[in-house]
């Protein structure tokens, strides 16, 4: 068995069977990534945004309370 046969046969098998499947799977994955957010992901993102807005409002309220009760509280935590 020559060296070219030892390398050539596995290379041909790879190019005929493995490489096409590999390329198809690669581009299929890229296609799924480029589709954007799914409906479930979009809903979850909206929920997280709503929670973040509520937290922001609560933090502002807490800061107003602290400003009224302890005006120099910000200096302690800078």
C-alpha positions as a Markdown table, in Angstrom:
| # | Residue | x | y | z |
|---|---|---|---|---|
| 1 | Unk | 0.0 | 0.0 | 0.0 |
| 2 | Unk | 1.5 | 3.3 | -1.0 |
| 3 | Unk | 1.4 | 6.5 | 1.0 |
| 4 | Unk | -0.9 | 8.2 | -1.4 |
| 5 | Unk | -3.5 | 5.4 | -1.0 |
| 6 | Unk | -3.2 | 5.5 | 2.8 |
| 7 | Unk | -3.9 | 9.2 | 2.8 |
| 8 | Unk | -6.1 | 9.4 | -0.4 |
| 9 | Unk | -8.8 | 6.9 | 0.6 |
| 10 | Unk | -9.6 | 8.5 | 4.0 |
| 11 | Unk | -9.5 | 11.9 | 2.4 |
| 12 | Unk | -12.0 | 10.9 | -0.3 |
| 13 | Unk | -14.3 | 9.4 | 2.3 |
| 14 | Unk | -14.0 | 12.6 | 4.3 |
| 15 | Unk | -14.7 | 14.8 | 1.3 |
| 16 | Unk | -17.7 | 12.7 | 0.1 |
| 17 | Unk | -19.5 | 12.0 | 3.4 |
| 18 | Unk | -18.2 | 14.1 | 6.3 |
| 19 | Unk | -17.5 | 17.5 | 4.7 |
| 20 | Unk | -20.9 | 18.0 | 3.1 |
| 21 | Unk | -22.8 | 17.1 | 6.3 |
| 22 | Unk | -20.4 | 19.3 | 8.3 |
| 23 | Unk | -21.0 | 22.3 | 5.9 |
| 24 | Unk | -24.8 | 21.8 | 5.9 |
| 25 | Unk | -25.0 | 21.6 | 9.7 |
| 26 | Unk | -22.8 | 24.7 | 10.0 |
| 27 | Unk | -25.0 | 26.8 | 7.8 |
| 28 | Unk | -28.2 | 25.5 | 9.4 |
| 29 | Unk | -26.9 | 26.7 | 12.8 |
| 30 | Unk | -26.0 | 30.1 | 11.3 |
| 31 | Unk | -29.4 | 30.4 | 9.9 |
| 32 | Unk | -31.1 | 29.7 | 13.2 |
| 33 | Unk | -28.9 | 32.2 | 14.9 |
| 34 | Unk | -29.7 | 34.9 | 12.4 |
| 35 | Unk | -33.5 | 34.5 | 12.7 |
| 36 | Unk | -33.5 | 36.7 | 15.9 |
| 37 | Unk | -35.4 | 36.2 | 19.0 |
| 38 | Unk | -38.1 | 33.5 | 19.3 |
| 39 | Unk | -41.5 | 34.4 | 20.6 |
| 40 | Unk | -40.6 | 32.9 | 24.0 |
| 41 | Unk | -37.4 | 34.9 | 24.2 |
| 42 | Unk | -39.1 | 38.1 | 23.2 |
| 43 | Unk | -41.8 | 37.6 | 25.9 |
| 44 | Unk | -39.1 | 36.9 | 28.5 |
| 45 | Unk | -37.2 | 40.0 | 27.4 |
| 46 | Unk | -40.3 | 42.1 | 27.8 |
| 47 | Unk | -40.9 | 40.7 | 31.3 |
| 48 | Unk | -37.3 | 41.4 | 32.3 |
| 49 | Unk | -37.6 | 45.0 | 31.0 |
| 50 | Unk | -40.8 | 45.5 | 33.0 |
| 51 | Unk | -39.1 | 44.1 | 36.2 |
| 52 | Unk | -36.1 | 46.4 | 35.6 |
| 53 | Unk | -38.4 | 49.5 | 35.3 |
| 54 | Unk | -40.2 | 48.5 | 38.5 |
| 55 | Unk | -36.8 | 48.1 | 40.3 |
| 56 | Unk | -35.7 | 51.5 | 38.9 |
| 57 | Unk | -38.8 | 53.2 | 40.3 |
| 58 | Unk | -38.4 | 51.5 | 43.7 |
| 59 | Unk | -34.7 | 52.6 | 43.8 |
| 60 | Unk | -35.7 | 56.2 | 43.0 |
| 61 | Unk | -38.3 | 56.1 | 45.8 |
| 62 | Unk | -35.8 | 54.7 | 48.3 |
| 63 | Unk | -33.2 | 57.4 | 47.3 |
| 64 | Unk | -35.8 | 60.1 | 47.9 |
| 65 | Unk | -36.6 | 58.7 | 51.3 |
| 66 | Unk | -32.9 | 58.5 | 52.2 |
| 67 | Unk | -32.3 | 62.0 | 51.0 |
| 68 | Unk | -35.1 | 63.3 | 53.3 |
| 69 | Unk | -34.0 | 61.3 | 56.3 |
| 70 | Unk | -30.2 | 61.4 | 55.9 |
| 71 | Unk | -29.1 | 64.0 | 53.4 |
| 72 | Unk | -25.4 | 63.0 | 53.4 |
| 73 | Unk | -25.9 | 59.3 | 52.9 |
| 74 | Unk | -24.5 | 59.4 | 49.4 |
| 75 | Unk | -21.1 | 60.6 | 50.6 |
| 76 | Unk | -20.8 | 57.5 | 52.7 |
| 77 | Unk | -21.2 | 55.1 | 49.8 |
| 78 | Unk | -19.2 | 56.9 | 47.1 |
